[in-house]
Amino acid sequence: MTAGPAAGSPVIGAGVIVPTTDGRVLLGRRTTAGESPTWSLPGGKVDAHGESFEQAAARELAEETGIELPAERMRVLAVLLDHELGRPRLTAAVLAPPTDAAARVTEPHACAGWERFPLDALPAPMFHPSGLVLARWLPGYPGPGGAHAYPVAPH
């Protein structure tokens, strides 16, 4: 949930779907300064040189929630390209393995709390990239439009 780069710069990141063993999903109350509050999946920018989407997803999940899951267990479902911010944003939809580990607020400037929601009762409004990611994972989820989706072929 970190802030994006300067206007015009492309954004490359990962949105992390963290399901629970009982069929819910983890969402945070995004409260980033200068933005309207929304609900969001954990996630953020690919930062380090050579970092993969899976590594970025595992790192961001740990940084934002304290939940540590190995990058090797993360699975990229699709890559999504949108221009919602007025610049290109490439977001990997990354599925984490199911976990019931407690999520804690580690970035109070960006997140007011983490909650788990049933898949048929997701809150609104949803952060645009999170809505795109959820729409790739949940058939029938009315996510936002305006993105090009590139599904990842199964291994």
N, C-alpha and C positions, 0 to 999 in steps of 0.2 A: 504494500500500500504506500510505497514511497512516491514522492513527487516526481513528475516527468522532467525531461531535459528542456532546454530552451526551445521556444517556438521555432518550427521549421526542421528541427532535428528529428530523424526517425526514432521511434521507440521500439525496442525489441524486448519481449518479456514472456512470462509464463503465468497462466492462471491455473491454480491447483485445485482440482476437485478432490475433496477429502471425505469419502463416504464413511459411514459408521457400519458396524456389523448388523445393526437393526434397520438399515435402509434410510438413514437421514444423511444430510450433508452439512458441512461446516461453513458458516458465513459470518463475516464480521461487519459491525456497524462502522462504515468508513466515514471519518470526520476530518478529512484533509482540509487544511486552511485554504480558503478561496474557492472551494467547491461545495455544492449542495450535498448534504448527507445522503448516502446510498448504502446499500448492502453489497458486500464484495466477497469473492473467494480470496483465500490467501494467494499471494503472488507478487510479482514485481519484475524488474528489469534483469536481463542477462548482463552481469557486471564484469566478471573476470575474463581476461583473455583466454580463449580456449574453453570457456564454460559452455556446457551443453544445456539444452532446455531442461533435461531431467535434473542436472546438477543445480541449475538455477532454481527449479521448483523445490528441490529438497532444502536448499539453503534458505530461500525466502520463507518456506513453511516453518523452519526452525527459528529464523530471526523474528518472524511475526507472531508465532503462537507458542514457541517452545517445544513443539512436537517434532521429534527427530525421526525421520524415516530415510532409509537408504535410497540414493539416486537410482541404484540398479533396479529398484522395485517400482519406479515411476514409469508411466507409459504415455507417450505422446499420441493423442487421438487424432489431432488435426492441427494445422497451422492456419490462422485466420489473419486476413489483411483488411484493415479498415482505415478510414481517414477522418474519424469522428473528431479528433483534436485539431484538424486542419493540417495535419502532417501524417505521413505513413506510420501506422502502428502494426507490428507483426506480433501476434500473440499465439503461443503454443497452448493448446488445450491439453493439460497434463492430468492424468488420472493417477492418484496415489492409491496405495493398498488400503483396504478398510482398516480403520483404527478407532478405538473409543478413548484414546489418550486425552487427558484434559488439556484444553487450549487456554493459554493465559495471555493477557494483554501485555505485550513487550514494547509496543510503540504507541503510547497513549496519545501522542500528538496526531496519530493517523487512524486510530481504531478505538472505539468506545466499548468494545466487548465482542466476544465470540459466542455464537449460539449454533445449535444443530437443529435443522428443520426437516420435517418430512418432505419428500420430493413433490408431493401433491399440494403443499402449502408453503411455497417459497415466498418470502416477503418482497415488497417493492417499496421504493424504486431500487432497481439493481444497477450497479456500476456497469457502464456499457461493455467493457471487455469481459466482465464476468457473465453478463447475459449472453454474449456470443459463445463463450466457452460452455455454459450450461446448455445452450440450444444444440450444441454438437453432441453432448452426452445424453440428454434426455429427449427422446422422441416426443414430439408434441409440445415441448416447452416453447412458449411464445416469446422467444428472445428478440432482441432488436435486429433490424435488418441493416443493410448497408455494408456488408462485409463479403469478401471473397473467401471461401473456405476450401482448404486443400487437405482432404483426408489423408492420413498416413496409412500406407498399405500394411496389412498384418505381416508379421515376421514369419 
